[in-house]
Amino acid sequence: QVQLVESGGGLVQAAGSLRLSCAASGGTFSRLTMGWHRQVPGKEREFVAAISWTGGSTNYADSVKGRFTISRDNAKNTVVLQMNSLKPEDTAVYYCAAAVFRGSYNWWGQGTQVTVSS
């Protein structure tokens, strides 16, 4: 069983930056694909970014490409989402997730709220 705890959310003005962190425990972190997703009330959860277990491969939703960067530190069991040039439409609850097999997430964090004001 993998436990995931997100931190770093908050309120920021448009064009600002936030750094989300996710601390993992209880599993072999270095063998897990890690991802970030987000959800707005009344809408389905959507994919934001993912990183392979080596960190050598990343992919992003088109809406965040060039603005968000995902990275991981396998020595510290953490994954980070650096969010720059934030827009009001980035407002959502952001969830960290872990997958044994890429694309099929097995474990989720509790989420952290990100609010971008215009």
C-alpha positions, 0 to 999 in steps of 0.5 A: 500500500502506497500513501501519498501526501500533497502539499504546496497548494494555495492562492496565487495571482494570475501569472504567478507560480506555485510548487506542489510536492507529493511525499510517498511512503509504503511502497517501492517509489523508484518503481512507480510512475507518478502523476498529477491530476486535477479536478474542478467541482462538477467536472471529471478529474483530468490528467496534468502530468506524469513522469516515469519511474526513472524520471527519464520520460515525462508527458503533459496535458496540452493545457499546461505544456511549457508552463508546468514541470514535473520532476522526482527525487527517488532518494527522497520519495518525492515528486514535484509539480512546478507551476509557472505562468498560472492562469485562473483556469488552472484553479482546481484540486490537484491530486498526486497519483502513483501507478505500477503500470503507466496510465493506470493509477493505483493510489491517490493522495487527498488533494491540495487546492490551487486557486489562481485569481485574475 
